[in-house]
Amino acid sequence: MMRKGFVLAVGLLVSGPALGVATPAHAAAHGWTAAACGEEPAAPTVDVSTIEHYNISVDKVSAYEKAARAYNSCVAKTAVKEETIISNDARDKIAYVHEGSTTVQKRIAGNFSRLTTALKAGGAKLQKSAQ
């Protein structure tokens, strides 16, 4: 006798990509992993050769869904935490560079202003003495 698992199994296959389940594998393929989350659960093989094997497959898929959702949630939380740390660090470094750059620009602008004022005053003084 076939269980209602068929609807569950089909539902998992349809909703799987929307869960972002592929994201951890994609991230891991590029080097980053969420070590604190453990190993990514392996997707089971579905065997529909008999009703008994089908029912076992439904149970395996259901267990995988639960484990994959928990793993994906852990990976997402870990990624956000690490991304925030990186972002804050980058923001601090950018602010440090910007502050240094602004200081130089203000100093040079002040020098230009002071030098222009000195040249104007000197030119006016020399023009008066030449008359």
Backbone atoms as SQL, in Angstrom:
CREATE TABLE atoms (id INTEGER PRIMARY KEY, chain TEXT, resi INTEGER, resn TEXT, atom TEXT, x REAL, y REAL, z REAL);
INSERT INTO atoms VALUES
  (1, 'A', 1, 'MET', 'N', 0.839, -1.182, 0.000),
  (2, 'A', 1, 'MET', 'CA', 0.000, 0.000, 0.000),
  (3, 'A', 1, 'MET', 'C', 0.886, 1.249, 0.000),
  (4, 'A', 2, 'MET', 'N', 0.627, 2.169, -0.885),
  (5, 'A', 2, 'MET', 'CA', 1.413, 3.374, -1.003),
  (6, 'A', 2, 'MET', 'C', 0.941, 4.402, 0.027),
  (7, 'A', 3, 'ARG', 'N', 1.928, 5.083, 0.665),
  (8, 'A', 3, 'ARG', 'CA', 1.583, 6.097, 1.650),
  (9, 'A', 3, 'ARG', 'C', 1.385, 7.455, 0.999),
  (10, 'A', 4, 'LYS', 'N', 1.001, 8.409, 1.811),
  (11, 'A', 4, 'LYS', 'CA', 0.830, 9.772, 1.334),
  (12, 'A', 4, 'LYS', 'C', 2.176, 10.427, 1.074),
  (13, 'A', 5, 'GLY', 'N', 3.215, 9.678, 1.272),
  (14, 'A', 5, 'GLY', 'CA', 4.569, 10.207, 1.090),
  (15, 'A', 5, 'GLY', 'C', 4.838, 10.691, -0.312),
  (16, 'A', 6, 'PHE', 'N', 4.105, 10.186, -1.287),
  (17, 'A', 6, 'PHE', 'CA', 4.309, 10.618, -2.664),
  (18, 'A', 6, 'PHE', 'C', 4.112, 12.123, -2.772),
  (19, 'A', 7, 'VAL', 'N', 3.074, 12.651, -2.157),
  (20, 'A', 7, 'VAL', 'CA', 2.810, 14.085, -2.185),
  (21, 'A', 7, 'VAL', 'C', 3.942, 14.818, -1.487),
  (22, 'A', 8, 'LEU', 'N', 4.400, 14.292, -0.356),
  (23, 'A', 8, 'LEU', 'CA', 5.504, 14.893, 0.375),
  (24, 'A', 8, 'LEU', 'C', 6.765, 14.898, -0.476),
  (25, 'A', 9, 'ALA', 'N', 7.085, 13.769, -1.076),
  (26, 'A', 9, 'ALA', 'CA', 8.297, 13.659, -1.886),
  (27, 'A', 9, 'ALA', 'C', 8.245, 14.607, -3.063),
  (28, 'A', 10, 'VAL', 'N', 7.130, 14.681, -3.752),
  (29, 'A', 10, 'VAL', 'CA', 6.989, 15.588, -4.883),
  (30, 'A', 10, 'VAL', 'C', 7.075, 17.026, -4.399),
  (31, 'A', 11, 'GLY', 'N', 6.449, 17.314, -3.282),
  (32, 'A', 11, 'GLY', 'CA', 6.513, 18.659, -2.715),
  (33, 'A', 11, 'GLY', 'C', 7.934, 19.070, -2.387),
  (34, 'A', 12, 'LEU', 'N', 8.728, 18.152, -1.876),
  (35, 'A', 12, 'LEU', 'CA', 10.124, 18.450, -1.568),
  (36, 'A', 12, 'LEU', 'C', 10.910, 18.756, -2.828),
  (37, 'A', 13, 'LEU', 'N', 10.675, 17.971, -3.852),
  (38, 'A', 13, 'LEU', 'CA', 11.394, 18.186, -5.101),
  (39, 'A', 13, 'LEU', 'C', 11.036, 19.518, -5.723),
  (40, 'A', 14, 'VAL', 'N', 9.802, 19.913, -5.606),
  (41, 'A', 14, 'VAL', 'CA', 9.368, 21.170, -6.176),
  (42, 'A', 14, 'VAL', 'C', 9.860, 22.340, -5.346),
  (43, 'A', 15, 'SER', 'N', 9.822, 22.224, -4.015),
  (44, 'A', 15, 'SER', 'CA', 10.192, 23.350, -3.157),
  (45, 'A', 15, 'SER', 'C', 11.678, 23.394, -2.834),
  (46, 'A', 16, 'GLY', 'N', 12.425, 22.343, -3.099),
  (47, 'A', 16, 'GLY', 'CA', 13.842, 22.283, -2.734),
  (48, 'A', 16, 'GLY', 'C', 14.659, 23.467, -3.187),
  (49, 'A', 17, 'PRO', 'N', 14.669, 23.831, -4.468),
  (50, 'A', 17, 'PRO', 'CA', 15.483, 24.956, -4.912),
  (51, 'A', 17, 'PRO', 'C', 15.083, 26.270, -4.255),
  (52, 'A', 18, 'ALA', 'N', 13.807, 26.435, -3.938),
  (53, 'A', 18, 'ALA', 'CA', 13.367, 27.672, -3.297),
  (54, 'A', 18, 'ALA', 'C', 13.917, 27.792, -1.890),
  (55, 'A', 19, 'LEU', 'N', 14.326, 26.677, -1.302),
  (56, 'A', 19, 'LEU', 'CA', 14.860, 26.702, 0.058),
  (57, 'A', 19, 'LEU', 'C', 16.274, 27.237, 0.103),
  (58, 'A', 20, 'GLY', 'N', 16.936, 27.287, -1.030),
  (59, 'A', 20, 'GLY', 'CA', 18.324, 27.685, -1.045),
  (60, 'A', 20, 'GLY', 'C', 19.231, 26.563, -0.596),
  (61, 'A', 21, 'VAL', 'N', 18.766, 25.330, -0.675),
  (62, 'A', 21, 'VAL', 'CA', 19.551, 24.185, -0.229),
  (63, 'A', 21, 'VAL', 'C', 20.846, 24.091, -1.019),
  (64, 'A', 22, 'ALA', 'N', 20.844, 24.550, -2.259),
  (65, 'A', 22, 'ALA', 'CA', 22.050, 24.482, -3.090),
  (66, 'A', 22, 'ALA', 'C', 23.091, 25.506, -2.643),
  (67, 'A', 23, 'THR', 'N', 22.697, 26.533, -1.920),
  (68, 'A', 23, 'THR', 'CA', 23.616, 27.577, -1.524),
  (69, 'A', 23, 'THR', 'C', 24.821, 27.064, -0.736),
  (70, 'A', 24, 'PRO', 'N', 24.642, 26.216, 0.310),
  (71, 'A', 24, 'PRO', 'CA', 25.823, 25.749, 1.026),
  (72, 'A', 24, 'PRO', 'C', 26.801, 24.985, 0.132),
  (73, 'A', 25, 'ALA', 'N', 26.289, 24.165, -0.761),
  (74, 'A', 25, 'ALA', 'CA', 27.165, 23.422, -1.657),
  (75, 'A', 25, 'ALA', 'C', 27.897, 24.388, -2.572),
  (76, 'A', 26, 'HIS', 'N', 27.198, 25.404, -3.044),
  (77, 'A', 26, 'HIS', 'CA', 27.810, 26.403, -3.916),
  (78, 'A', 26, 'HIS', 'C', 28.918, 27.143, -3.158),
  (79, 'A', 27, 'ALA', 'N', 28.621, 27.543, -1.931),
  (80, 'A', 27, 'ALA', 'CA', 29.626, 28.238, -1.130),
  (81, 'A', 27, 'ALA', 'C', 30.807, 27.327, -0.840),
  (82, 'A', 28, 'ALA', 'N', 30.527, 26.080, -0.498),
  (83, 'A', 28, 'ALA', 'CA', 31.591, 25.139, -0.189),
  (84, 'A', 28, 'ALA', 'C', 32.463, 24.881, -1.412),
  (85, 'A', 29, 'ALA', 'N', 31.862, 24.876, -2.599),
  (86, 'A', 29, 'ALA', 'CA', 32.626, 24.655, -3.823),
  (87, 'A', 29, 'ALA', 'C', 33.629, 25.774, -4.056),
  (88, 'A', 30, 'HIS', 'N', 33.397, 26.918, -3.471),
  (89, 'A', 30, 'HIS', 'CA', 34.295, 28.056, -3.622),
  (90, 'A', 30, 'HIS', 'C', 35.227, 28.222, -2.431),
  (91, 'A', 31, 'GLY', 'N', 35.243, 27.293, -1.520),
  (92, 'A', 31, 'GLY', 'CA', 36.208, 27.336, -0.433),
  (93, 'A', 31, 'GLY', 'C', 35.651, 27.628, 0.944),
  (94, 'A', 32, 'TRP', 'N', 34.641, 28.468, 1.066),
  (95, 'A', 32, 'TRP', 'CA', 34.126, 28.811, 2.387),
  (96, 'A', 32, 'TRP', 'C', 33.169, 27.738, 2.858),
  (97, 'A', 33, 'THR', 'N', 33.283, 27.381, 4.109),
  (98, 'A', 33, 'THR', 'CA', 32.333, 26.466, 4.726),
  (99, 'A', 33, 'THR', 'C', 31.986, 26.988, 6.109),
  (100, 'A', 34, 'ALA', 'N', 30.865, 26.579, 6.591),
  (101, 'A', 34, 'ALA', 'CA', 30.442, 26.936, 7.945),
  (102, 'A', 34, 'ALA', 'C', 30.819, 25.763, 8.842),
  (103, 'A', 35, 'ALA', 'N', 32.053, 25.755, 9.295),
  (104, 'A', 35, 'ALA', 'CA', 32.582, 24.624, 10.058),
  (105, 'A', 35, 'ALA', 'C', 31.739, 24.302, 11.290),
  (106, 'A', 36, 'ALA', 'N', 31.186, 25.313, 11.928),
  (107, 'A', 36, 'ALA', 'CA', 30.394, 25.099, 13.136),
  (108, 'A', 36, 'ALA', 'C', 29.088, 24.350, 12.846),
  (109, 'A', 37, 'CYS', 'N', 28.705, 24.271, 11.579),
  (110, 'A', 37, 'CYS', 'CA', 27.445, 23.626, 11.215),
  (111, 'A', 37, 'CYS', 'C', 27.610, 22.138, 10.930),
  (112, 'A', 38, 'GLY', 'N', 28.828, 21.658, 10.945),
  (113, 'A', 38, 'GLY', 'CA', 29.059, 20.247, 10.665),
  (114, 'A', 38, 'GLY', 'C', 29.054, 19.966, 9.181),
  (115, 'A', 39, 'GLU', 'N', 28.827, 18.716, 8.866),
  (116, 'A', 39, 'GLU', 'CA', 28.818, 18.277, 7.463),
  (117, 'A', 39, 'GLU', 'C', 27.460, 18.550, 6.834),
  (118, 'A', 40, 'GLU', 'N', 27.491, 18.925, 5.570),
  (119, 'A', 40, 'GLU', 'CA', 26.242, 19.089, 4.836),
  (120, 'A', 40, 'GLU', 'C', 25.602, 17.710, 4.657),
  (121, 'A', 41, 'PRO', 'N', 24.321, 17.583, 4.950),
  (122, 'A', 41, 'PRO', 'CA', 23.664, 16.290, 4.770),
  (123, 'A', 41, 'PRO', 'C', 23.674, 15.887, 3.290),
  (124, 'A', 42, 'ALA', 'N', 23.878, 14.619, 3.060),
  (125, 'A', 42, 'ALA', 'CA', 23.885, 14.103, 1.687),
  (126, 'A', 42, 'ALA', 'C', 22.458, 13.781, 1.263),
  (127, 'A', 43, 'ALA', 'N', 22.120, 14.203, 0.065),
  (128, 'A', 43, 'ALA', 'CA', 20.792, 13.894, -0.464),
  (129, 'A', 43, 'ALA', 'C', 20.693, 12.388, -0.704),
  (130, 'A', 44, 'PRO', 'N', 19.582, 11.807, -0.294),
  (131, 'A', 44, 'PRO', 'CA', 19.430, 10.354, -0.463),
  (132, 'A', 44, 'PRO', 'C', 19.112, 9.995, -1.917),
  (133, 'A', 45, 'THR', 'N', 19.311, 8.743, -2.213),
  (134, 'A', 45, 'THR', 'CA', 18.909, 8.210, -3.506),
  (135, 'A', 45, 'THR', 'C', 17.483, 7.695, -3.382),
  (136, 'A', 46, 'VAL', 'N', 16.667, 8.018, -4.348),
  (137, 'A', 46, 'VAL', 'CA', 15.274, 7.573, -4.339),
  (138, 'A', 46, 'VAL', 'C', 15.183, 6.263, -5.117),
  (139, 'A', 47, 'ASP', 'N', 14.591, 5.279, -4.481),
  (140, 'A', 47, 'ASP', 'CA', 14.411, 3.968, -5.099),
  (141, 'A', 47, 'ASP', 'C', 12.913, 3.708, -5.225),
  (142, 'A', 48, 'VAL', 'N', 12.427, 3.681, -6.450),
  (143, 'A', 48, 'VAL', 'CA', 10.998, 3.463, -6.671),
  (144, 'A', 48, 'VAL', 'C', 10.743, 2.105, -7.335),
  (145, 'A', 49, 'SER', 'N', 11.664, 1.184, -7.100),
  (146, 'A', 49, 'SER', 'CA', 11.531, -0.126, -7.735),
  (147, 'A', 49, 'SER', 'C', 10.394, -0.954, -7.147),
  (148, 'A', 50, 'THR', 'N', 10.077, -0.714, -5.880),
  (149, 'A', 50, 'THR', 'CA', 8.961, -1.416, -5.236),
  (150, 'A', 50, 'THR', 'C', 8.278, -0.442, -4.295),
  (151, 'A', 51, 'ILE', 'N', 7.102, -0.799, -3.865),
  (152, 'A', 51, 'ILE', 'CA', 6.385, 0.052, -2.907),
  (153, 'A', 51, 'ILE', 'C', 7.178, 0.159, -1.612),
  (154, 'A', 52, 'GLU', 'N', 7.753, -0.938, -1.161),
  (155, 'A', 52, 'GLU', 'CA', 8.546, -0.932, 0.075),
  (156, 'A', 52, 'GLU', 'C', 9.741, 0.010, -0.068),
  (157, 'A', 53, 'HIS', 'N', 10.460, -0.099, -1.177),
  (158, 'A', 53, 'HIS', 'CA', 11.615, 0.786, -1.393),
  (159, 'A', 53, 'HIS', 'C', 11.166, 2.241, -1.536),
  (160, 'A', 54, 'TYR', 'N', 10.037, 2.432, -2.188),
  (161, 'A', 54, 'TYR', 'CA', 9.484, 3.776, -2.323),
  (162, 'A', 54, 'TYR', 'C', 9.202, 4.370, -0.947),
  (163, 'A', 55, 'ASN', 'N', 8.539, 3.607, -0.084),
  (164, 'A', 55, 'ASN', 'CA', 8.210, 4.093, 1.253),
  (165, 'A', 55, 'ASN', 'C', 9.471, 4.404, 2.056),
  (166, 'A', 56, 'ILE', 'N', 10.485, 3.570, 1.917),
  (167, 'A', 56, 'ILE', 'CA', 11.767, 3.835, 2.584),
  (168, 'A', 56, 'ILE', 'C', 12.370, 5.125, 2.036),
  (169, 'A', 57, 'SER', 'N', 12.266, 5.312, 0.724),
  (170, 'A', 57, 'SER', 'CA', 12.785, 6.537, 0.102),
  (171, 'A', 57, 'SER', 'C', 12.062, 7.775, 0.614),
  (172, 'A', 58, 'VAL', 'N', 10.761, 7.667, 0.790),
  (173, 'A', 58, 'VAL', 'CA', 9.984, 8.788, 1.330),
  (174, 'A', 58, 'VAL', 'C', 10.506, 9.152, 2.716),
  (175, 'A', 59, 'ASP', 'N', 10.757, 8.160, 3.545),
  (176, 'A', 59, 'ASP', 'CA', 11.280, 8.413, 4.890),
  (177, 'A', 59, 'ASP', 'C', 12.655, 9.066, 4.824),
  (178, 'A', 60, 'LYS', 'N', 13.500, 8.565, 3.922),
  (179, 'A', 60, 'LYS', 'CA', 14.850, 9.126, 3.773),
  (180, 'A', 60, 'LYS', 'C', 14.795, 10.576, 3.293),
  (181, 'A', 61, 'VAL', 'N', 13.911, 10.847, 2.339),
  (182, 'A', 61, 'VAL', 'CA', 13.772, 12.209, 1.822),
  (183, 'A', 61, 'VAL', 'C', 13.249, 13.132, 2.907),
  (184, 'A', 62, 'SER', 'N', 12.310, 12.653, 3.690),
  (185, 'A', 62, 'SER', 'CA', 11.761, 13.453, 4.784),
  (186, 'A', 62, 'SER', 'C', 12.850, 13.773, 5.816),
  (187, 'A', 63, 'ALA', 'N', 13.643, 12.777, 6.163),
  (188, 'A', 63, 'ALA', 'CA', 14.745, 12.988, 7.114),
  (189, 'A', 63, 'ALA', 'C', 15.773, 13.948, 6.529),
  (190, 'A', 64, 'TYR', 'N', 16.044, 13.790, 5.247),
  (191, 'A', 64, 'TYR', 'CA', 17.003, 14.688, 4.583),
  (192, 'A', 64, 'TYR', 'C', 16.478, 16.123, 4.601),
  (193, 'A', 65, 'GLU', 'N', 15.199, 16.291, 4.297),
  (194, 'A', 65, 'GLU', 'CA', 14.622, 17.635, 4.293),
  (195, 'A', 65, 'GLU', 'C', 14.819, 18.305, 5.645),
  (196, 'A', 66, 'LYS', 'N', 14.538, 17.594, 6.712),
  (197, 'A', 66, 'LYS', 'CA', 14.673, 18.148, 8.066),
  (198, 'A', 66, 'LYS', 'C', 16.135, 18.521, 8.344),
  (199, 'A', 67, 'ALA', 'N', 17.053, 17.611, 8.039),
  (200, 'A', 67, 'ALA', 'CA', 18.478, 17.863, 8.276),
  (201, 'A', 67, 'ALA', 'C', 19.003, 18.977, 7.385),
  (202, 'A', 68, 'ALA', 'N', 18.582, 18.994, 6.115),
  (203, 'A', 68, 'ALA', 'CA', 19.061, 20.011, 5.175),
  (204, 'A', 68, 'ALA', 'C', 18.548, 21.393, 5.561),
  (205, 'A', 69, 'ARG', 'N', 17.306, 21.473, 6.008),
  (206, 'A', 69, 'ARG', 'CA', 16.779, 22.779, 6.446),
  (207, 'A', 69, 'ARG', 'C', 17.555, 23.292, 7.664),
  (208, 'A', 70, 'ALA', 'N', 17.832, 22.416, 8.619),
  (209, 'A', 70, 'ALA', 'CA', 18.588, 22.819, 9.813),
  (210, 'A', 70, 'ALA', 'C', 20.001, 23.239, 9.421),
  (211, 'A', 71, 'TYR', 'N', 20.630, 22.467, 8.555),
  (212, 'A', 71, 'TYR', 'CA', 21.988, 22.791, 8.104),
  (213, 'A', 71, 'TYR', 'C', 21.986, 24.116, 7.344),
  (214, 'A', 72, 'ASN', 'N', 21.036, 24.282, 6.434),
  (215, 'A', 72, 'ASN', 'CA', 20.954, 25.508, 5.648),
  (216, 'A', 72, 'ASN', 'C', 20.743, 26.717, 6.549),
  (217, 'A', 73, 'SER', 'N', 19.908, 26.575, 7.561),
  (218, 'A', 73, 'SER', 'CA', 19.666, 27.662, 8.507),
  (219, 'A', 73, 'SER', 'C', 20.953, 28.022, 9.248),
  (220, 'A', 74, 'CYS', 'N', 21.691, 27.010, 9.678),
  (221, 'A', 74, 'CYS', 'CA', 22.954, 27.234, 10.371),
  (222, 'A', 74, 'CYS', 'C', 23.948, 27.935, 9.452),
  (223, 'A', 75, 'VAL', 'N', 24.046, 27.479, 8.218),
  (224, 'A', 75, 'VAL', 'CA', 24.975, 28.081, 7.259),
  (225, 'A', 75, 'VAL', 'C', 24.605, 29.543, 7.016),
  (226, 'A', 76, 'ALA', 'N', 23.323, 29.808, 6.825),
  (227, 'A', 76, 'ALA', 'CA', 22.877, 31.178, 6.568),
  (228, 'A', 76, 'ALA', 'C', 23.198, 32.092, 7.749),
  (229, 'A', 77, 'LYS', 'N', 22.918, 31.627, 8.967),
  (230, 'A', 77, 'LYS', 'CA', 23.209, 32.437, 10.162),
  (231, 'A', 77, 'LYS', 'C', 24.707, 32.669, 10.308),
  (232, 'A', 78, 'THR', 'N', 25.502, 31.629, 10.072),
  (233, 'A', 78, 'THR', 'CA', 26.948, 31.750, 10.178),
  (234, 'A', 78, 'THR', 'C', 27.481, 32.710, 9.126),
  (235, 'A', 79, 'ALA', 'N', 26.966, 32.616, 7.912),
  (236, 'A', 79, 'ALA', 'CA', 27.411, 33.492, 6.828),
  (237, 'A', 79, 'ALA', 'C', 27.095, 34.946, 7.152),
  (238, 'A', 80, 'VAL', 'N', 25.892, 35.208, 7.619),
  (239, 'A', 80, 'VAL', 'CA', 25.510, 36.586, 7.964),
  (240, 'A', 80, 'VAL', 'C', 26.430, 37.125, 9.056),
  (241, 'A', 81, 'LYS', 'N', 26.719, 36.297, 10.052),
  (242, 'A', 81, 'LYS', 'CA', 27.590, 36.720, 11.149),
  (243, 'A', 81, 'LYS', 'C', 28.984, 37.063, 10.617),
  (244, 'A', 82, 'GLU', 'N', 29.554, 36.172, 9.797),
  (245, 'A', 82, 'GLU', 'CA', 30.889, 36.409, 9.256),
  (246, 'A', 82, 'GLU', 'C', 30.903, 37.585, 8.286),
  (247, 'A', 83, 'GLU', 'N', 29.866, 37.709, 7.456),
  (248, 'A', 83, 'GLU', 'CA', 29.786, 38.827, 6.524),
  (249, 'A', 83, 'GLU', 'C', 29.698, 40.154, 7.279),
  (250, 'A', 84, 'THR', 'N', 28.973, 40.170, 8.377),
  (251, 'A', 84, 'THR', 'CA', 28.855, 41.394, 9.180),
  (252, 'A', 84, 'THR', 'C', 30.205, 41.782, 9.764),
  (253, 'A', 85, 'ILE', 'N', 30.940, 40.808, 10.261),
  (254, 'A', 85, 'ILE', 'CA', 32.279, 41.084, 10.802),
  (255, 'A', 85, 'ILE', 'C', 33.173, 41.658, 9.707),
  (256, 'A', 86, 'ILE', 'N', 33.154, 41.035, 8.535),
  (257, 'A', 86, 'ILE', 'CA', 33.977, 41.501, 7.411),
  (258, 'A', 86, 'ILE', 'C', 33.550, 42.905, 6.994),
  (259, 'A', 87, 'SER', 'N', 32.244, 43.121, 6.913),
  (260, 'A', 87, 'SER', 'CA', 31.719, 44.421, 6.501),
  (261, 'A', 87, 'SER', 'C', 32.113, 45.513, 7.495),
  (262, 'A', 88, 'ASN', 'N', 31.984, 45.219, 8.783),
  (263, 'A', 88, 'ASN', 'CA', 32.358, 46.202, 9.808),
  (264, 'A', 88, 'ASN', 'C', 33.850, 46.506, 9.749),
  (265, 'A', 89, 'ASP', 'N', 34.656, 45.472, 9.552),
  (266, 'A', 89, 'ASP', 'CA', 36.100, 45.664, 9.444),
  (267, 'A', 89, 'ASP', 'C', 36.434, 46.523, 8.224),
  (268, 'A', 90, 'ALA', 'N', 35.789, 46.224, 7.106),
  (269, 'A', 90, 'ALA', 'CA', 36.013, 46.993, 5.879),
  (270, 'A', 90, 'ALA', 'C', 35.582, 48.446, 6.078),
  (271, 'A', 91, 'ARG', 'N', 34.429, 48.643, 6.725),
  (272, 'A', 91, 'ARG', 'CA', 33.950, 49.997, 6.976),
  (273, 'A', 91, 'ARG', 'C', 34.960, 50.782, 7.816),
  (274, 'A', 92, 'ASP', 'N', 35.521, 50.147, 8.852),
  (275, 'A', 92, 'ASP', 'CA', 36.502, 50.803, 9.700),
  (276, 'A', 92, 'ASP', 'C', 37.770, 51.145, 8.922),
  (277, 'A', 93, 'LYS', 'N', 38.218, 50.224, 8.072),
  (278, 'A', 93, 'LYS', 'CA', 39.416, 50.479, 7.260),
  (279, 'A', 93, 'LYS', 'C', 39.172, 51.593, 6.251),
  (280, 'A', 94, 'ILE', 'N', 37.996, 51.601, 5.638),
  (281, 'A', 94, 'ILE', 'CA', 37.648, 52.656, 4.685),
  (282, 'A', 94, 'ILE', 'C', 37.603, 54.001, 5.395),
  (283, 'A', 95, 'ALA', 'N', 37.019, 54.053, 6.577),
  (284, 'A', 95, 'ALA', 'CA', 36.942, 55.306, 7.341),
  (285, 'A', 95, 'ALA', 'C', 38.342, 55.811, 7.680),
  (286, 'A', 96, 'TYR', 'N', 39.239, 54.905, 8.044),
  (287, 'A', 96, 'TYR', 'CA', 40.621, 55.274, 8.368),
  (288, 'A', 96, 'TYR', 'C', 41.321, 55.882, 7.142),
  (289, 'A', 97, 'VAL', 'N', 41.183, 55.241, 6.000),
  (290, 'A', 97, 'VAL', 'CA', 41.798, 55.746, 4.767),
  (291, 'A', 97, 'VAL', 'C', 41.165, 57.074, 4.375),
  (292, 'A', 98, 'HIS', 'N', 39.839, 57.149, 4.458),
  (293, 'A', 98, 'HIS', 'CA', 39.134, 58.381, 4.097),
  (294, 'A', 98, 'HIS', 'C', 39.564, 59.544, 4.995),
  (295, 'A', 99, 'GLU', 'N', 39.687, 59.272, 6.272),
  (296, 'A', 99, 'GLU', 'CA', 40.114, 60.324, 7.212),
  (297, 'A', 99, 'GLU', 'C', 41.512, 60.831, 6.853),
  (298, 'A', 100, 'GLY', 'N', 42.430, 59.905, 6.542),
  (299, 'A', 100, 'GLY', 'CA', 43.782, 60.313, 6.150),
  (300, 'A', 100, 'GLY', 'C', 43.778, 61.116, 4.870),
  (301, 'A', 101, 'SER', 'N', 42.999, 60.682, 3.903),
  (302, 'A', 101, 'SER', 'CA', 42.907, 61.384, 2.621),
  (303, 'A', 101, 'SER', 'C', 42.314, 62.777, 2.804),
  (304, 'A', 102, 'THR', 'N', 41.270, 62.876, 3.597),
  (305, 'A', 102, 'THR', 'CA', 40.624, 64.165, 3.852),
  (306, 'A', 102, 'THR', 'C', 41.580, 65.121, 4.559),
  (307, 'A', 103, 'THR', 'N', 42.358, 64.609, 5.487),
  (308, 'A', 103, 'THR', 'CA', 43.337, 65.440, 6.200),
  (309, 'A', 103, 'THR', 'C', 44.353, 66.030, 5.225),
  (310, 'A', 104, 'VAL', 'N', 44.861, 65.210, 4.305),
  (311, 'A', 104, 'VAL', 'CA', 45.818, 65.692, 3.307),
  (312, 'A', 104, 'VAL', 'C', 45.172, 66.732, 2.409),
  (313, 'A', 105, 'GLN', 'N', 43.953, 66.461, 1.945),
  (314, 'A', 105, 'GLN', 'CA', 43.267, 67.407, 1.058),
  (315, 'A', 105, 'GLN', 'C', 43.032, 68.749, 1.746),
  (316, 'A', 106, 'LYS', 'N', 42.640, 68.720, 3.013),
  (317, 'A', 106, 'LYS', 'CA', 42.419, 69.961, 3.766),
  (318, 'A', 106, 'LYS', 'C', 43.730, 70.716, 3.963),
  (319, 'A', 107, 'ARG', 'N', 44.793, 69.972, 4.262),
  (320, 'A', 107, 'ARG', 'CA', 46.105, 70.609, 4.470),
  (321, 'A', 107, 'ARG', 'C', 46.564, 71.284, 3.174),
  (322, 'A', 108, 'ILE', 'N', 46.444, 70.595, 2.046),
  (323, 'A', 108, 'ILE', 'CA', 46.871, 71.159, 0.764),
  (324, 'A', 108, 'ILE', 'C', 45.997, 72.355, 0.394),
  (325, 'A', 109, 'ALA', 'N', 44.688, 72.258, 0.604),
  (326, 'A', 109, 'ALA', 'CA', 43.795, 73.389, 0.321),
  (327, 'A', 109, 'ALA', 'C', 44.173, 74.580, 1.188),
  (328, 'A', 110, 'GLY', 'N', 44.497, 74.325, 2.459),
  (329, 'A', 110, 'GLY', 'CA', 44.941, 75.411, 3.354),
  (330, 'A', 110, 'GLY', 'C', 46.246, 76.029, 2.881),
  (331, 'A', 111, 'ASN', 'N', 47.165, 75.174, 2.426),
  (332, 'A', 111, 'ASN', 'CA', 48.436, 75.682, 1.900),
  (333, 'A', 111, 'ASN', 'C', 48.195, 76.556, 0.667),
  (334, 'A', 112, 'PHE', 'N', 47.326, 76.090, -0.264),
  (335, 'A', 112, 'PHE', 'CA', 47.020, 76.888, -1.455),
  (336, 'A', 112, 'PHE', 'C', 46.433, 78.236, -1.063),
  (337, 'A', 113, 'SER', 'N', 45.516, 78.230, -0.127),
  (338, 'A', 113, 'SER', 'CA', 44.879, 79.464, 0.317),
  (339, 'A', 113, 'SER', 'C', 45.906, 80.408, 0.945),
  (340, 'A', 114, 'ARG', 'N', 46.748, 79.871, 1.833),
  (341, 'A', 114, 'ARG', 'CA', 47.777, 80.679, 2.496),
  (342, 'A', 114, 'ARG', 'C', 48.769, 81.222, 1.470),
  (343, 'A', 115, 'LEU', 'N', 49.227, 80.394, 0.544),
  (344, 'A', 115, 'LEU', 'CA', 50.203, 80.820, -0.465),
  (345, 'A', 115, 'LEU', 'C', 49.598, 81.849, -1.413),
  (346, 'A', 116, 'THR', 'N', 48.353, 81.656, -1.822),
  (347, 'A', 116, 'THR', 'CA', 47.685, 82.618, -2.705),
  (348, 'A', 116, 'THR', 'C', 47.553, 83.963, -2.009),
  (349, 'A', 117, 'THR', 'N', 47.155, 83.933, -0.734),
  (350, 'A', 117, 'THR', 'CA', 47.023, 85.171, 0.045),
  (351, 'A', 117, 'THR', 'C', 48.380, 85.878, 0.157),
  (352, 'A', 118, 'ALA', 'N', 49.451, 85.100, 0.438),
  (353, 'A', 118, 'ALA', 'CA', 50.797, 85.681, 0.560),
  (354, 'A', 118, 'ALA', 'C', 51.255, 86.275, -0.773),
  (355, 'A', 119, 'LEU', 'N', 51.000, 85.578, -1.880),
  (356, 'A', 119, 'LEU', 'CA', 51.401, 86.103, -3.188),
  (357, 'A', 119, 'LEU', 'C', 50.624, 87.365, -3.552),
  (358, 'A', 120, 'LYS', 'N', 49.336, 87.391, -3.268),
  (359, 'A', 120, 'LYS', 'CA', 48.530, 88.586, -3.562),
  (360, 'A', 120, 'LYS', 'C', 49.023, 89.774, -2.742),
  (361, 'A', 121, 'ALA', 'N', 49.249, 89.519, -1.451),
  (362, 'A', 121, 'ALA', 'CA', 49.709, 90.613, -0.575),
  (363, 'A', 121, 'ALA', 'C', 51.093, 91.088, -1.019),
  (364, 'A', 122, 'GLY', 'N', 51.980, 90.158, -1.338),
  (365, 'A', 122, 'GLY', 'CA', 53.323, 90.527, -1.793),
  (366, 'A', 122, 'GLY', 'C', 53.277, 91.257, -3.116),
  (367, 'A', 123, 'GLY', 'N', 52.442, 90.811, -4.021),
  (368, 'A', 123, 'GLY', 'CA', 52.311, 91.487, -5.323),
  (369, 'A', 123, 'GLY', 'C', 51.789, 92.897, -5.152),
  (370, 'A', 124, 'ALA', 'N', 50.789, 93.068, -4.280),
  (371, 'A', 124, 'ALA', 'CA', 50.233, 94.400, -4.033),
  (372, 'A', 124, 'ALA', 'C', 51.283, 95.297, -3.407),
  (373, 'A', 125, 'LYS', 'N', 52.070, 94.798, -2.474),
  (374, 'A', 125, 'LYS', 'CA', 53.117, 95.580, -1.811),
  (375, 'A', 125, 'LYS', 'C', 54.186, 95.991, -2.822),
  (376, 'A', 126, 'LEU', 'N', 54.603, 95.074, -3.653),
  (377, 'A', 126, 'LEU', 'CA', 55.623, 95.381, -4.641),
  (378, 'A', 126, 'LEU', 'C', 55.118, 96.362, -5.687),
  (379, 'A', 127, 'GLN', 'N', 53.808, 96.247, -6.046),
  (380, 'A', 127, 'GLN', 'CA', 53.246, 97.164, -7.015),
  (381, 'A', 127, 'GLN', 'C', 53.210, 98.582, -6.456),
  (382, 'A', 128, 'LYS', 'N', 52.904, 98.751, -5.162),
  (383, 'A', 128, 'LYS', 'CA', 52.850, 100.068, -4.518),
  (384, 'A', 128, 'LYS', 'C', 54.250, 100.674, -4.464),
  (385, 'A', 129, 'SER', 'N', 55.240, 99.833, -4.138),
  (386, 'A', 129, 'SER', 'CA', 56.599, 100.350, -3.997),
  (387, 'A', 129, 'SER', 'C', 57.213, 100.687, -5.369),
  (388, 'A', 130, 'ALA', 'N', 56.674, 100.054, -6.421),
  (389, 'A', 130, 'ALA', 'CA', 57.182, 100.331, -7.761),
  (390, 'A', 130, 'ALA', 'C', 56.617, 101.631, -8.293),
  (391, 'A', 131, 'GLN', 'N', 55.614, 102.185, -7.713),
  (392, 'A', 131, 'GLN', 'CA', 54.976, 103.422, -8.227),
  (393, 'A', 131, 'GLN', 'C', 55.604, 104.633, -7.676);
